[in-house]
């Protein structure tokens, strides 16, 4: 992490250490997700929310748009240490792919709300925009999304998930909705330890965490949280058929079984969070908060078969060595599976000054700086073109994302004769600078050595490093202004209009709006609806970066190399590439919300999201000798080894329709209290125009339309009686279609619906000590096997939207004071 960021982050921590308190109710300010706790009350519909509204004391029931709230207790009821995986188990509208042994996505997992691209959901912490990851996920249409796994989950008060378009309120990325993580500012001390392991005996994970919250004189607070997790790898792998054949043909060689592992990577994470505030006199409050994470991971990628004639571009042709005296088959007699690793440092710091109190005019000015610095490592590999001069371990380089935001927000509550309550008028401005940087790796990771003349593969094999021609730094600046007016026309009818104008120095201006309304039909039942436009701006990384990836054809078992060019590259332009434009959306929602006096509440929401000019990888173009010559002349790294090329493009339009149903019940029962929530989500995405409608692009269309389940459901029941807490959860994922990439096209397989069940029992040993034992996937359920991926050793699909490692049991011990 660069010194400039460390200096800024440490400065804000110093500000935090001087903090003195703030009343919780004053935190629900414009673009400042307040710390109002999402308590497990008898009526969860009365939980105060701050996402999707700038009105004070808005609740889930009175909100004009659907918002789900997940309390700290609910979030901590799952085994995983990663917030993205936790939410995927709790919210049926939210899915996360595991993608084992798949380069970057196995470490920065693509998460999707309403089946849309990962970067179409805005992530905020305490109401402030959280920065993106530096990783561009080519398999998810080039999505560059925020990485929820970088945020420590032990410091969370609650999470609010807005299931509606909100670009007119918050700007780019909020097409599908908003996830707002609210940090816990309450005083107190707690520590926890947790151990878990899969039934199969692998994937052992240790988690430790501690939190110290200080209530300072005058009502202030300083909260510091630390969390550590250490996860072993899992392996759900069969020996590759070609490895079996190689072993049979070479009994004198000890071939590992399996030759590579498919499963969760080894992963370590150390995360911190700080949250503080201090009043300045009676009318002002200074605040600061931030997060920091340091993560390390590693896993196998595709095995390189040393059989003569299979990978001669790596091992060389037997009997005709280009480098006399050098034989890679003697170094790797059983072939080799490169081991890819990641080292990431992620941090964000926010500081601001805001008004406090209950006056009709409140304001908030703030600045934030976020950075994600991701370094890729490759071990147990070779740059074949360098022969004996090649190392076996490589630093592949860094991808770095930096964002600097300045915000000024205000709310004026205007008393108007004839209105039952004041009008809520919110307005503000934002300046955001986004910078993407690529730092070159070790020279050997990108060099084209002398052996390339004999057909030996250049660059580190498995994941080529970033070369000087890929390295660089690119920035984008935008300015925004917004106006948001909410009017209570009567005691039962409210309307709202939000307008936002933004200007980017890369592509120009964009204007978006949202109109919402809510009408209470009778006490305890209301209808609501909204229409909005939205946008997702292309990032500097999507506009400018290039990359190289290698895959394994599941039919021929031959490696192929794909070069992703910048859409600004002249060769890409020859194939129709143009500078990226913003993705644009039109969203319509309509819903019904209700609550009863006996603790039963719920909502039913229907939505349609039309997105035009969606980002995608272009069709793959075969690299002919003439194209290769042009690429080499342009200095494109790795062009000599390209099998094919593609680029990001505004490719097609989609229409997503869905239904979300949420029902909650919280009531005393049999000497205890039952708290139950059931959710169901139906999502259907269709490609309506663009290149994906062409017959020759069935692959990408199938991925977008059928790559995630349409039907998802989750139900959780918690029963507290005395010192005992019983929890049961059921999760259902509908059918979906998988694709298996090849150099000549994809093969598809449909997977049926599947249900998982989780259970735990907790016991309050003393007032301070709690112990919980439980299991996720209690009945050790596995999905159908991946028939067309078996040739590479996979047993279960790598693209699964759920965990495929079987049952996982755990023990958790927590102490609170």
N, C-alpha and C positions, 0 to 999 in steps of 0.2 A: 504494500500500500504506500502511495506516495506521501512524502513528508508534508506537503501542503494540506492533504486531507487530515492527516494525523494532528496537525497543529490546530485545524479548525475544530475537529472533534474534541480534542483535549480542552480547548477553550470553552466549548459549550458544557463539557463536564464540570469545568471550574465554576461556570455560572450556576449549574445545577447544584453544586455543593453549597452555594450561598442561599439556597431556596428557602422560602417561608410560604405558608399555605395559601390555598385558594379554595373557595367554597365550590363544591361539586357542581352546583347548578349553574355557575358562571362559565363552565367549560363548554356548554352547548352553544358555541358562537359560530359565525359563518366559516365554513370550511375547517372547523375545529371540532373534531369528534369528541364530544365531552366524555367525562368519565362516569356518567350516570350508570350505576351498576345494573346489569340484567339479572336481577335476583330471581330465584325460583319462587315466585309468589303464587298465591291462589289464583290469580288471573294474569297470565302472561301477556294478554292483549294490552294490559296497561303499562307494559315496559316502555320507558321513555327511550326514544331513538333520536339520533342526530344525523343520520345518513339520508340523503335525498330530500332534506328539508333544512331551512334556515329559520324555522319558527321554533320558539321555545316550547318545551313541554309537549312535543308531538309524541304520540304513542303508536304502537303497532296497529291499534284499532283505529285511531284517528288519522293515520297517514294516508296520503293521496296515492301512494305507490306501495307495492308489496315489499316488506322488509322482514327477513328472518333474523332472529337474535339467538345466538348460541352462548350460553353462560360459561364461565370458567369451569364450573363443575362438569358441564357437559363435554367441554373440550378435553378436559383431563381424564375423561372416562374411556378414552381410546388408548391403544398401546403405543402407537407410533410417536416418535419425537418430532416429526415434521408437521407443521401446521397444514400444509396442502393435503396430506394424506388424512389427517384428522377431519377436515372439512368434507372430503370426499366420502367419508363414512357417515356423515351426519346430514348432508344436503344432497338429495337425489339429483338436483339440477347441476351439481358440480362433479366433474369426473377428472381423474388423474390417471394417465398411463404410466406403467412402471418401466417399460422399455429396457429390459436387461441387456447388457453387453451391446449397447447401441451408441457408442461414442458419447457426445455431450448429453443427449436426452436422458440417459440413465442417471445422471447426476442433477440435471436441471429439468425436472419432469414437466411435460406440458399439461397444464390444467385448463379445463374448459367449463364455462358457464353457459347453459342453454345450447350446448353443442357448437358454439362458435369458437373462433380462434382464440388461443390463450391470451394474446395481447389485445383482445377486445373487452377485457374486464379490467377496470381500473382498481388498483390496490392502494389503500390509504392506511396510514397509521395515525391515530388521533386526528383524523380528518385532513391530514396533509399527504399529498401525493408521494407514494413510495417509488423509488427509482426502479428502472428495468434491470434485468440481468444482462450481462454482456454477451450471452450466448444466443445466437440466431438458430432457431430450430428449422432446418430445411424440410424436415418431414412434416411440419405443421404449417406449411405455407410460408416459411420464413419468419414465423412469429418470434418476436423479441419481447418477452413478457417479464413482469416482476416475478421474482422467485420467493414465494411464500415461505419456503423452507429456511430462509435466512433469518426469520423473525422468531425469537424465543417464545415458546408457547406458555411458559410458566409465569410470565409477567402479564398475561392477558386478563383483563376484567371481563370482556365479552367481545364477540365478533358480530357485526351487523352486515348482512348480505342484502343489498338492494337488487331486486330482480326486475329492473326496468332501465330503459335507456336514460342516460343522464349526462350526455355531452353538453347540453345547454347549461347545465349547472356546474360541471367540473372539467369540461374540455375533452381532449382526445382520449381515446381508449375505452370510454364508458358506454360502448354500444350495447353490450350484453348486460351491464350493470356495474355495481361497485361492491368491493369487499373492504370494509372499514374495521381495522383492528384497534380496539380501545385498550390502552395499557391501564393496569391497575394502579391507582394512586392511594390506596388505603394503607394506614399504618399496620405494622405487624411483622413478625418474623416466621419464616417457615423454611423447611428443607425436605427434600424427598429423595428416595432412591428406588429404582425400579430395575428389575431384571426380567428378560423375556427370552424365549427360545421357541423355534418351530418344532412341531411334533417330530419332524424328520431328524432332529438333533443338531441342526445347523442354524445359522442366522442369529446366534446369540447376540443380544443387545443389552448394554448397560446404560442407564440414564441416572444422572445426578443433577440436582438443582437446588438453588437457594435464593431466597428473596428477603430483603431487609427494607422495610418501609418505616420512615421516621416522621412522626407528627411533630412539627416544630412549633415553637412558641408563636402564638398569633394565628394558628390554624393552617400553617403551611405543610409542605411535604417534600421529602426526598425519598425516592424508591430506587433501589439498585437490585438487579436480578442477574444471576449467572446460571448457565445450564450447559451440561456436557453430555454427549452421547457417543457411544462406541459400538458399532455394529459389525459383526462378522458377515462374510458373504454367504449366500445360499447357492445351491446347485440343484436344478431340476433338469438333468442332462442325461442323454443317452450317447453312447459312443457313436461317432460318425461312421457311416458305412464305409467311406473311403479309408478311414483310419483302421477299421477292422481288416480291410483288404490289404492295406500296407503292412500291418502286423503279420498277417498270414504269409505275405511274400518275403518278409524280413524277420524271421523268428529270433535272430540274434540281437535285434534292437528292442530295448524296453520302451514300448510306446505307452505313454500315460493313458489311463482310462478314467474319465474322458480326456480327450486331448485339449478340450477347452470347457469352461464352465458357463452355463447360462443361469443367471439368477441375480439376486440383489448384489450390488457391489459391496466391498469393504468400505466403510464410511465412518469418519469421525467428524464431530462438529462441536465447536465451543462458541457459545453465544452469550451476549450480554445485552442488557437494556437499562436505561436510566430515565427517570421521569421526575421533574421537579418544577416548582413554581414559588414565587415570592411576591406578596403584595407590595406595592410602592404607594404609600399613603392609603387613602380610602377608595380611590377611584381607578387605580391602575394595577396591573399584575404582569410581572415578568415571568416567562416560562421557558423551559428547554426540555427536550427529550431526544433520545437517540437509541439506535440499535447497532450492534457490531457482531459479525459472525466470521469465524475462521473454520473452513471446512476442507477435508481431505478425503479423497476416494480413489478406488482402483478396482479394475475388473478386466477379465479376459475379453479379447475380440477374436475374430475368425482365425482358426488354425491354418497354417501354411503347410500344405502337403508336399513332402520332398520327393515324391515319386517322379522319376524321370519322365519328361513330357508333359507334366501337369503344371508346374510352376517354374519352368526353366528361366523365366525372366527374373526370378528371384535367386534360385539356386545355381543357375548356369547349366549349360548343356554338358552332360557327363562326357568325359574324355576330351572335351575341348574347352578347357578353362581359359577365360580371358586374362585372369590374373594367375600367372604360373605359380604353383605351390600353394594356392589358396583354394580351399574346397569348403563351401558353406555347409555341405552335407555332413562334413566331419564335425563342424561346430554344433550344428543342429541335426543330429542323425535321425531324430524322430520328428523332424519338422519343428515348427514353433508357433505358439499362439501369442502374439503381442499383447502386452498388458498396458492398457490405457489408464492414466490417472489424471486427477484434477486437483488443483490447489487454488482455493478461492478465498479472497478476503472481501467482505461486504460490510458497508457501514452507511448509516445515515444519521445526520444531526440536524435538529430543528431548534430555532430560538425565535422568540417573538415577544411582543408587548401588546396587551389588550386591555380594554376597559373592563371594569367589574361592577357588580351591583345590578340593580333592577330598573335603571333608567330606560326611557324609550329609545335612546340611541346608544348602540354598542358598536365597538370596532375592534379589529385585530390586524396587526401588521406582523409579518414573519418572513424569515429566510430559511431555506433548507439546502443542504448539500448532501448528495448521495453518490456512492461509488460502488461498483462491482468490478473487481479485478480478478479475472479467471485465467490461470495458467494451466496449460495442458502438458502432460508428461506421457512419454511412451517408452516402455522398457521391454526388454526381450525381443528386440527387432533388429533391423539391418537396413542400411542404404546400400542396396546391392551394387549400384553403379560405382561405389567407392571401394568395393572389395575389402581387402585387409585394412584399409585406412578408415573404415567405417566403425563408429562406436556401436554398442548394442542398446544403449539407453540415450534418450533424447529429451531435451527441453524443446517443446514445439512452439513456444511463444505465448504471448498474453493477448487476451481480448479485454478491453477496459471500457466500461460505460460510466460516464459522469453526468450528473444533472445538478443544476443550480437554479433554484426557484425563489422568486420574490413575490409575496402576496400581500394585498391590502384589501380587507373585507369589512363591510359595515352593514348594520341592520337598523332600520328606523321603523318603530311601531307607531303608526299614525292613527290617532283617534278620529273617526269620521262619524258624524251624526247619522243615525239610522242603522249603523252596523252594530251587531251584538258584541263584537270584539275589535280591537285595532287591526288595521291593515298591516301586513308585514312586508316591508320594502327592503330587500337586500340588494347590495350592489358592490362591485369591487373590480380589481384589476390584477393581472398576473404577468410576470415576465419569466420565461423559462429558457434556459440554455442547456442544450443536450449535446454531449460530445462523445464520439465513439473513436476508439483508438485500437490499433493492432500493433503489437511489438513483435518483431521478428524473433524466431527461435534460434537454436544452435545452427550454425552454417550447415553441418552435416544433415540436419533434418530437412533441408530444402535444396541442397546442392545437386547438380547434375554432374556426376563423376565420369571418368573416362570410359567406364564399362557401359555407359548408355549407348555408345557407338555399336556395341555388340548385342544390344537389345536387353541389357540388364536394367531393371527398374530403378529409377532415380528416387531420391527423397526417402525419408523414414517410412518403412513399409507398414501400413495399417492406418496411419493418420499422418499425412505429410505436414511438416512444420510450416509456419508462416514465413515467407521469404521477404526480402526487401521490397519487391514489387507489390506485395500485398500490404506491407506495413504502411502506416500513415495515421493521420488524425483528421477527423471531419466533424464539423459542428453545425448545429441548427438552432436558431433563435426564434421564439415566437412571443408575441404580445397579445394579451386578451383582456376584454372587458365584458362584464355581465350585469344584467338586471333581472331580479327575481321578485315578483309581486304575488303575494297570497292574500286573497280577499274572502273573509267570511260573510257571504251575502246574507245569510240568515243563520239561525242557531243550528241548522241541520245541513246547510249547503255551503260548500267552500270551493272556490276556484283558484287556480294558480297559473301564472304565465312566467316563463323564464326565457331570456334571450342572451345569446353569447356570440361575440364576434372575436375572431382570432386572425392574426396575420403571421405567416411563416416566411422567413427569408429564402426558403428553398422552393416553395411552390405557390405562395401567395395567400389569398384570403379565404376564410371559411366562416359561414354564419349559420348558427343553429338555434333552434327554438323548441320549447316544450310547453304544452298546454295540458293541465290536469284538472280533474274535478272529483268531488266526493259528495254524495248525498245520503243522509241518514234516513232510511225509510221508516224506521221505528227505533225506539230505544234498544240498542244491542244489535242492530243489523243495518248495514250500509252498502251502497254500491260505489264503485270508483272506476275511473278510466283516465287514460292519457294518450296523447299523440305527440311524438317527438321525432326530431331529426338528430343525427349523430355523425361522428366521423372518427376515423383512426388514421392519424398522420403517419406517413412513412418515416422511419427513424434514419438517422445518418448511417447507421450500420447497414440497414436494408438498401439504402441508396448507393453506397460506395464500396462495401466490402466484397471480397472474393474468397472462395474456399475450395478445398479439394477433399473428396471423400472416396473411400474404397468400399466395395461391397462384394458379396459372394453370390454368384448365380446358382440358385438352388437346383437347376437342371444340370448344368455342365460342371459345377463346382469350380469354375474359373473366376478369378478376381477381375473386377472391372473398376475403372477409375473415372469418376465424374468430376468435371470442373464446373463450379458455379461462378459465372462471371458477373461482374457488376452490370446492371442494366445500362450504364453509361459507356460500357466497353464498345469500341467500334465493331468488333466481330459480333458481339451480341446484337448490336443495332442492325447488322446485316440480316439477322434472323428475325427482326421485328421488334427488338427491345426498345423501350422508351423510358424516359425518367418516370419514376413512380408518382402516381397521384394519390390523394387520400382515398381510403375506402369510405363510403358514405352509406348511411342507414336511414330508414324510416320505420319507426316502431309504433305499433298500436297495442294498447292493453285495455282490458276490461275485467273487472272483478267484483266479487262479493265477499264481504267480511262480516263476521258475527261473533258475539260472545254472550254467555248466559251467566246468571247469578250463581250457578253451581260449579263454576270453574271450567266449563266447556267453551272453547273458542276455536275459530278456524277461518280459513279463507279459500276462495276458489278464484283463480286468475287465468285468463286466456290471453295469449299474446301472438303477435305476428311481427317478425323482424325481416325487413327486406334490406339486403346489403348489396350494393353495387361496387364494381371495380375492386373485387376482392383480390388480395395478394395471393400468389401461388407461384410455384416453380413452373416455368414454361415446359412445354413438351421437350423431351430429350432429343438432341440432335447428334447424330453419329459424326465423329471427328474423322474426316477424310484427310489424306496427306496434304491437300491444298489448305484446308482449314488449320491443320496443325502448324503448317509453315507460317501462316498469318499470325497465329497465337504466339509462336516462338519469336517472330519479328517484333511483336508488341511487348515482349518481355513478360508474358504471363507465366507465373511460376508453375512448374510441373506440366507444361503443355505437351512435352514429348511423350508423356505417359497417358494422356487423356484418351479414354475410350469414347466418351461422349461429353457434351456440355449442356448446360441449361442456365437460366437466370430468373430472377424474380420479375414478376410482371403483374399488372392489373388485368386479371385474366377472365373473370366471369362474375355473374350475379347469382345470388341465392335468395331463397325465401324460407324462413324458419317459422314454423307454427308450433304452438305448444299449449299445454295445460298444466298448471301447478295447483295441487291441493294440499293444504296443511290443516291438520286437526290436532288440537291440544286439549288435554284434560288434567286438571290439578285439583285434588279434593281429598279431604280426610276420608280414610277408609279403614275400618277394623282396628282402631287403635293406632294407626299409622297414617301416612300420607302417600298417595299415589300420584305420580307425575308421568304422564304419557304423551308422546307426540308421534304422529304418523304423517308421512309426507309421500306424495306421489307426483311424478313428473313425466309428461309425455312430450317428446321433442321430435319434430319431423322437419328435416332440411332437404330442399330440392334445389338443384341447379336450374336456373330459369333461362340463362343466356350465356354466351361466351364460348370460348374454345372447348370447355368441358362437355358441351352438348354434342360435339363431333364424335363420330363413331370411333375414330382412332385415339380418343382420349378417355376411354372407358375407365382406365385405372384411377386417375385423379377424381373423376366424378363419383365412382364407387366409394372411394375413401371419404369424400366429403358427405355423401348421402347416407352411407351405411356403416362407416367406420366406428361409430359409437352407438350404444343401445338407445332405442327410442323410448323404451319404458324403463323407468327406474323408480324404486320405492325404498323407503326406510321407515322403521318403527322402533321407538325406544320406550321402554317402560321401566321406571324406577320406583321402588317401594321402600320408604323409610319407616322403620318401626323400632323404636327404642334406639339401641346402639348399632343396629344392623341396617345396611343398605343393600337391597337386591336390585340388580340391573340386568335386563335382557334386551337385546337388540337384534332385529332381523333386517337384512339388506337384500334387495332383489335387483338384478341387472338383466334387462331383456336381451333378445338376440341381436347380434351384430355381425358384420362381415369383415374378415381380415384379408390383408394382401401380403404377398411374399415377393419382395423385389427381385427382379432379374435384369440382366442387361438387355433382354429382348422383350420385356413386358412382365406384367404381374400375373400371379395365380391367386385365385380367390377361394376362401373357405368360409362358410357360414357357421357361426357358433350359436347354440341355443341359449335360452335364458338360464340363469343360475341364481340360487339363493344361499346366503351365508347367515349363520346365527352366532351371536356373541353373548356371553354371560359373565357376570362377576358378582362377588359377594364382598362387602366391606364391613369392617367391624371397628367401632370407636373404642379402642382399648382403654384410653384415658381421655380426659378433656383435650389433651394436646396430641395424642398419638392415634393414628388411624392406619389400619392395614387392609389391603384389598388383594384378593386373588381372583384371577379370571382367565378367560380364553377368548380369543377371536377366531372365527371360523371353527367353532366348537366341535363340529362333527367332521372336521378334516375333509371338507369338500373340495374336489378338484374339477376344473372344467374339462371339456372335450380336448383330446390331444390335437396338436397342430400337424395335420397329415402332410402338408406340403413343405413343412419346414424341418422335417425329421432328418433330411439329408445333411443338415448342418449341426445335428445333435440336439436340436430343440425338442422338448417334449410338449410344452405348452406355449401358446402364442406369445411372442415378444411384444405384441401390440395390444395385449389385453388391457381393458379399462379397470381391472381389479387385480388384487394380489393372487398369484398362482403358486404360492409356496406351501399351501395347506394350513393346518391348524397352528395356532401360536398361543402359548400359555405364558402367563406373567404373574409376578408378585410385586406389589408396590407398598412401600412404607413411607408415611408422611408425618412430620411433626410440625405443629403450628403453635405459636405463642402470641 
